[in-house]
Amino acid sequence: MGHSNIQTTLNIYNHVTKKAKQNFEKQFANFATFKKLIQKLIHSMNKKRNPLAHKGFPILKK
């Protein structure tokens, strides 16, 4: 790595690893939020297409 002290290398990579973990956690939270929004949108669209579907009635075919 080029550092004369192993502790310097460990400190640098520990910092990088913490940043990567924080970034992953943010991205995962964004994905979870996006997934919930999509599920709500699909549910809303299904209710408009077949208002009785959310109450356990099968989708009515035209």
C-alpha positions as CSV (number, residue, x, y, z in Angstrom):
1,M,0.0,0.0,0.0
2,G,3.0,2.3,0.5
3,H,2.3,3.2,4.1
4,S,5.1,2.7,6.6
5,N,2.7,1.9,9.4
6,I,0.0,-0.7,9.0
7,Q,-2.3,1.3,11.3
8,T,-2.4,4.1,8.7
9,T,-3.5,1.7,6.0
10,L,-6.2,0.2,8.4
11,N,-7.5,3.6,9.3
12,I,-7.8,4.7,5.7
13,Y,-9.6,1.5,4.6
14,N,-11.8,1.5,7.7
15,H,-13.0,5.0,6.8
16,V,-13.6,3.9,3.2
17,T,-15.5,0.8,4.4
18,K,-17.7,2.9,6.7
19,K,-18.6,5.3,3.9
20,A,-19.4,2.4,1.6
21,K,-21.7,0.8,4.3
22,Q,-23.5,4.1,4.9
23,N,-24.0,4.6,1.1
24,F,-25.4,1.1,0.8
25,E,-27.7,1.7,3.7
26,K,-29.0,4.9,2.1
27,Q,-29.5,3.1,-1.3
28,F,-31.3,0.2,0.3
29,A,-33.6,2.6,2.2
30,N,-34.4,4.4,-1.0
31,F,-35.1,1.1,-2.8
32,A,-37.5,0.0,0.1
33,T,-39.3,3.4,-0.1
34,F,-39.6,3.1,-3.9
35,K,-40.9,-0.5,-3.7
36,K,-43.6,0.6,-1.2
37,L,-44.6,3.5,-3.5
38,I,-44.9,1.1,-6.5
39,Q,-46.9,-1.3,-4.5
40,K,-49.4,1.5,-3.5
41,L,-49.6,2.6,-7.1
42,I,-50.4,-0.9,-8.4
43,H,-52.9,-1.4,-5.6
44,S,-54.6,1.9,-6.5
45,M,-54.6,1.1,-10.2
46,N,-56.2,-2.3,-9.5
47,K,-58.9,-0.8,-7.3
48,K,-59.8,1.7,-10.1
49,R,-59.9,-1.2,-12.7
50,N,-61.9,-3.5,-10.4
51,P,-63.3,-1.7,-7.3
52,L,-64.3,-5.1,-5.7
53,A,-60.9,-6.8,-6.2
54,H,-59.4,-5.5,-3.0
55,K,-62.4,-7.0,-1.1
56,G,-61.6,-10.5,-2.2
57,F,-63.8,-10.6,-5.3
58,P,-62.1,-12.0,-8.5
59,I,-61.2,-9.6,-11.3
60,L,-64.2,-9.3,-13.6
61,K,-63.6,-9.9,-17.2
62,K,-65.3,-7.8,-19.9
